[in-house]
Amino acid sequence: MEIDMDMDAIHDLDFSGYSTITNNTPTSDDDYGCNWNHWSPVVNWDAFAGAHDDFHHLIDSMMCDGAAAEHLSPDDQGASNSPSASITEEDVDGEEETAGGDDSKGLRLVHLLMAAAEALTGATKSRDLARVILVRLKELVSHAHGSNMERLAAYFTDALQGLLDGAGGAHNNSNKHHHYYVTCGSHHPRDDHHHQNDILAAFQLLQDMSPYVKFGHFTANQAILEAVAHERRVHIVDYDVMEGVQWASLMQALADYSKTGPPGPHLRITALSRTGTGRRSISTVQETGRRLAAFAASLNQPFSFHQCRLDSDETFRPSSLKLVRGEALVFNCMLNLPHLSYRAPDSVASFLSGAKALKPRLVTLVEEEVGSAAGGFVGRFMDSLHHYSAVFDSMEAGFPMQGRARAFVERVFLGPRIVGSLARIYRTGEEEERGSWGEWLGAAGFRGVPMSFANHCQAKLLLGLFNDGYRVEELWTNKLVLDWKSRRLLSASLWTSSSDSD
């Protein structure tokens, strides 16, 4: 279950109902024998399989909503004013006829981007050459129009331009969003209220267009339910609670259990709060707690919500956490999902180290899958280009005719993420210094918790609701990976302290 967000009530972020949109229906059960009647406590599959379709209503509402409509790109049914936009969505047949030309132009853009990256960092480093290449790239790309590769190249061009100018890469995500309000369209200066609405609208669109958010939330929640079965008190420590969507679905599952069995456990969520001035979350931690409490009350689910303040450098101290004897402790860590703010590695490491010290029943980890760190900046640049190319392609495959909505999600979430990631690699080589956080946990002495058959089934059924280019891969016994065709996008893994026995 997830949140059905109606644009008329977007300010309240109401935890009520659910609908999802698909462009296809599952055609057959897979080799795991999963079907619509399999036991899956987190997800109400009848609701998924129903005829609910609020996507177009959401788009129409967004077009009518003044705050959100101001930030949407111009109508994608007409030709672009930019000389670089060679494709519109006016005529599908026309797109097919120009497919070969698009492939050729896409390859040319890749070569130019790679050349610009090499000019910035290679042995023959030349800022003048990089500047000339970027000028040419800007003539060929568009943020809101054209093929996936043209739009993607526009954001990578912006990232390289920021590196050339020495201005790219502030960790402050709010500044990066402001940069895109200014450069990606004719928008008035940023208004915090409108900016908040943009994030909310883009978040809902992202959920409708892709399984990225649901895959992480559902996999983690299913594992939590299995780990704390028969417990009377459950305490979840959440590294980045954001809008709290993940816990609304968990509460619903617990409430459904209590209808046919014993009363559900008391659920306590502790959300980490930060004192910094980074990008505003979809809601503040306090607002999230209030909404979750109201939602829990509507379900008669025993619930309490607390905050745990991080140090000024976002370090987590286990001693700052209030623990109650008899609670089943769970640590939840969602990292690098498209809608989440960047978190510094030292902060993440302090949280996971704290988990090691407190020995929770379960640690759920969802993170972006990154490729090999070989090849220095240029190698990592190309890997990022391939990664985000897969992300852009997957969203277009799900909603090929919703170009305006895709461009909106790209501008609010993906563009700033591209800029920030490349800037950190360029400045510090940060992305090269470590492997995955799953590898970090293994090296720190955690052991994997095997992924259940029900959890694997749930993931495969979820992906069946989207384009058939998605697949779920069991990389280890405790890790599921969401793939788009041959590219690994993100993973969910389960861990526990090696000294803890179930």
N, C-alpha and C positions, 0 to 999 in steps of 0.2 A: 504494500500500500504506500501511497505517497500523497502529497498534498495536491488537491485540485485548486489552483489559484485563479480566482476570478479577478479580472482587472478592476472591476468596480470596487472590490474589497482589498485591493493590493496593499493599502496602507496597514491593514490589520493582519495580513498574512495569516488568514484563518486556516487552522488545521481541520479541514472538513472534506470528506469525500475523496474521490480520486478518479482520474481518467487518464488514459494514455492513448497515444495516437500511433498507428502503425500504417505502413504502406503495403503490408502483405500479411498473410496469415500462415501459420505453420502448416507445411504440406505433409509432413510425416514425422513420426517419432524417430529419434536418432539411435545410435548404437548403444546408448546408455539406457534405453528402454524408458525414457521419460515421457509422460503423457499428461494431459490436462487433469487427470484425476489423482496424480501422485500427491502424497502428503507433503505439504509445503507450508509450514505455519506462518511464515512472514508475509506471504503474498496471497491475496484473494484472487485466484486466477479466473474466477467467474467474472469479476469486475474487469479484469484485463481483456477477457475474450468477448465482452459485450460490445454493443454497438455505440459506445460512447465516443464522441468525436468533438472535442471542444477546441481543437487546434485552430480551425478557421474562425471560430467565435473569438478566440483569444487575439488572433491577428486583427480581426475587424474592430475589436474593442481598443486595441492598441492604436489603430489608425485614427479612431475617434477621440482617443485620450490626448488632450493637448500636450501634456507633459512629455509623454513618450513619443508622440508623433513628431515633435519638433526635432528629435534626435535620430529619426530614421532616415535612411538614405533616400534619394529621389526615386520616383516610381521606376521600377525596373522593367516595366512593360514598354518603355520608349527607348529610343537610342540614347547613348551616353553623349554628354557634351565633350567628354574627353576623347581626343583622337586615338587613344590607346585601346579603347574598349571595342574589340572586334566582334564581341558576341553579345546579343541580348536574348531575353527569354520570350521574344515575340513570336518566334517561329521555330518549333522543334525541328522541322525538316531542315531549316537553314542551319541549325546547329550541327546536324549530322553531316551536311555537305562540307562544313568547314572544319570538321574534326581533325582531318589531316593537317590543316594549317595551324590549328591550335597546338597539336603535338609538336610541330616544328617550332612554333613560337615559344612553347613551354621549355623545350630543350635549350633554346637560345637564352631564355631568361635564367635557367639554371647555370649555364656557362658564364653569363655576365655576373651573376651573384657570386659564384665561386671565384671569379677573377677579382672582383672587388674585395672579397675577404682575404685573398692572397696578397693583394696590394696593400692591405692594412697591416698584415702581420708577417708576410713571407720574408724570405731571405733578400728579395729585391724590393723591400718595402718602399712604397711610393704613395704618399698621400695625394699628390697631384693626379696620379693615374687613377686612384680610387675615386677621386672627385669627378673625373671625366666619366668613368663608368657609371657612377650613380646618377649623373645628369641624364645619361642615355636610358638608364633603367626607368627613371621617373617618366620618361616620354612613352614608355611601353606598358606601364602597369596602371591599375586602378584599384582603389580600396573597395568600391561598391559595385563595379561592373566587370564584365568579362568572365573569362574562365577561372576555375579554381586557382590555376597556377599564376594567373595575372594578379588576382587578389592577394594570394599568399606572397608573391614576390613583392607586392607593394609594402607589406608589413616588414619583410626582411630588408627591403631597401631602406625603410625608415630606421630600422635598427642599426644598419651599417652607417647611415648618415649621422645618427646620434653618436656612434663611436668615433667617426671622423671629426665631428665637431667637439668631441670631448664632453658632450652633455648627456649621452645615453647612459642609463643604468642606475639611476638613483633607486635605492631599494623602496622608496616611498611609492607604493602603488597608486596612491591618490594622484600624485603628480603625473604618473604615466597615463592615467585615465584622462586627466586634464589635457595632456599633450594630444590625445586622440580626439577629444572634443574640438580642439582647435584645428588640427591638421586633416581630419578625415571628413570634413563637411563644413558647410556654412552654418555654424552653430553660435548661439550667443554664449557669453561667458558662463562657466559652470555654476549651476545652482545646486546646492547640496540636496535639496528636496527632489529635484528632477533627477539628479545623479542617482539617488537611492532608488527611484522608480525604474530607472534604466536597468540597474543591476537586478532588481526583482523580475522585471519583464524578461530580460535576457536569460536569467536562471530558469524560468519556466519554459522558455523556448528551447533551451539546451536540453532540458529533461524530455521534452516532446520529440526532439530531433535525434537524440542519441541515447544509448544505454549507459553512458559513462558514469553518471551520478548514481543511478539506481543499482548498477552492478556492484559498486563498492558498498553502498548502504545495505542492500539486501544480503550480500554475502557475509558481511560483518554481523548483521543482526541475527541471521540464522545461526551462526556460530555461537553468539552470545546466548541465545535461547537454549541451545543444546548444552552449553557449558554450565548454566545456572539452573537447569531443570531441578525442581523440587526444593530450591532454596526459598527461604522466606523473606530475605532482604538482599537486594542487589544494588551495588554501588558502581556506577560507571564514571570514570574520569575521562573527559573528552578534551583532546588537545586543541581542537578548533571547532567549536560548536556551530558557529555561523548562525544560520536561521533555524536550526534544530529539526529540519525535515527528517533526518535519520531516526530521531527518537520518537517522532509521531507515529511512524510505521511500527516501531518496536512496541509502543504502548498499545496500539491497536491489536497486535498479535497477542500480547499478554491478556488483554481484555477478552479476546475471542476464546482463549484457553479457559478463562474463569467462568465462561458461560456454561461449559459442559463438565468442568472439573472443579477442583478446590479453588478457593480464592487466590488470585495472583499475588506475586510477591510485592513488597514495597520496593519501589524503584527510586533510587537517589542518583541524580546526575550532578556531578561537579564539573563545571566548565572553567577552563583556564581563561583569565582575563588579562589584558595587556594594557600597559600605561602609555605605549607609544602612540604616535599620530599617523600611523600608516593608513592604507586605504580603508574607508569605512566598510564594515561588514554589512551583510544584507539587513541585519538588525543588530543592535547592541546586545551584549550578553544579558543584561537585565531584561530587555524586551523579550528576548528569546525565552528566558525563564518564565516570565509572566504568561506568555502564550502557551508554553508547554504545560504549565500548571493548570491553565484554563482547559486545555484539551484533555488532560488527564482527568480532571473533575467531570467532564462530560462523559467519560467512559467509566467513571467510578473506579479509576485505577489509583491506588495509593502511591503518592509521588511527592518528592521534595527536590528542590533545586538549590544548588550552592555555587558560589564562585571561589576560585583559588587564584589569587593574584600572583603573576609572575614577577620576578625581579625586573628592574629597569632595562636590563639587557636581555629580557625574555628567557631567563634561566628558570627552570623549575626546581624547587627545593621540596623533596618529599616531606620534610617536617612541616611544611605549610598546609598539608592536606589533612583534613579532619576525617579520621577513620573511626568506625564503630565496630565493636566486637560482634562477630556473627554475620557480618555482611560478606557476600561473595564479591570480590573486587575484580573489576575489569578495566583495562586501559584501552582506549580507542584512539587511533591515530590515523587521520585522513590527511594525505599530503599530495599537493600538486594536482588535484582535480581542477578542471578549467576555471571553476568559479571561486576557488580558494585563494587567499592571499599567500604571497611568498613567505616562508618561514626559514630563518637562518639555520644552517646545519647545527651550530652549537646549541641552539634552543631545542631542536628536535632531539639531539643526543642527550641533553639534560633530562628531557621527559622520559626517554626510553631507559636511561640509566636509573631514573627514579623508579621506573617499573621493576627493574632488576632488584632494587633495594627493598621494595614493598611486596614482592612476590605475588602478583595478582593471579587469579585463576586463569585469566586469558588476556592476551594482548592481540588486538585486531589491527592490522596494518594495511592500508591501501595507499599505493604510490604509483607514480608515473614510471613506465618502463623506458629506460634510456639505453641507447646502443653503446658500442665500444667507445672508449675515451681515447683511442689511438688517433694520431694525426694532428695533435695540437688544436689550436683554435679552428683552423680550416676543417679538420676532420669532424670536430664537434659541431661546427656550423652546418656542414652537409648532413650530419645525422639529424640535427634539429629540423633542417629543411625536409628531409624524408619523413620524419615523424609528423610534422604539421601538415604535410601534403596528404598523408593518410587520414588525418583528422578532418581536413577540409573535404576530401573525397567522400568520407563516410557520411558526413552531414548532407552533402549534396545528393548522395544516393538515396538517403531516407526521404528527403523532401526536394526533389529536383526543380519544382516550380515555385518554391518559396524563397526566391533569391533575396528579397528584401529582409526577411526574417533572418536568413543565414548571415547576411552582411551585418545585421545588428548584433548578433551573437559574436561574430568575429571581431567587431569593433570594440565591444565592451569587455570581452574576456580574452580572446585568443591573441589579438594584436598586442595588447600590453604585456601578455605573458611572453611572447616572442622577444619583444624589446628587452624585458628584464632579464630573461635567461641568457641571451647573447651578451648582454652587457656584463653580467657576472662572470661568464666564461672569459671574456676579453680582459677584464680587469684583474681577476684573481685566479683564473683556471679552476674555480670552485667545483664546477661540474665534473672535472677530471680527477679531483683529489680523492674521491670515494666511489665505491660501488653503490649498490642498492642498500636501502635501510634494512631489508630482509637479510642481506649478507652481514650487515653490521650486527643485527640481533643474534645471528648464529655465532659470530665470532665472540660476542659478549657472553655467551653461555646459555642463551635461550635455546629451547628445543621446539621443533615444529609440532603443532597439533594437527593430526590428519583431518583433511576436509571430508565431511560426511557425504554420503551418496545423495541425501536430500538436498544438501547445499549445491552440489554439482548439478543436480537436476534443475533446481531453481534457476541457476545461472543460464543453463541452456534454454530453458523455457522463456526466460526474459529476452534473450537474444533472438529467439524465434519471432518476437513481436516487432523486430526491426528488420532492416535489410539483410538479405542472406549473406552479405559479405562479412558479417561479424561471426566470430566463433570463439568458443571458450577452450582454453588449453590448460591441462593440468601439468604444470611445469615440475613441481615436486608434490609429495603427498599432502603438503600443507599449503599449497599455493595454486590459485586459479588466475589465469591471465586472460584478459580481454584483448582479442586480436581483431584488426581490420585486415582481412585477406592475409598477407604474410607478415604484416607489421604488428609487433606487440605494442599495445598502447598503455595499458595500466594493469596492475595486479593487486590481488587481495591475498594476504597470507595470515596464518594463525600461529601464535606462539605462546609458550608458557615458560616459567622459570624452570631450569633443569633440576632444581632441588624440590620442586613441587610435584607431588604425585596425586593423581585423581583416584 
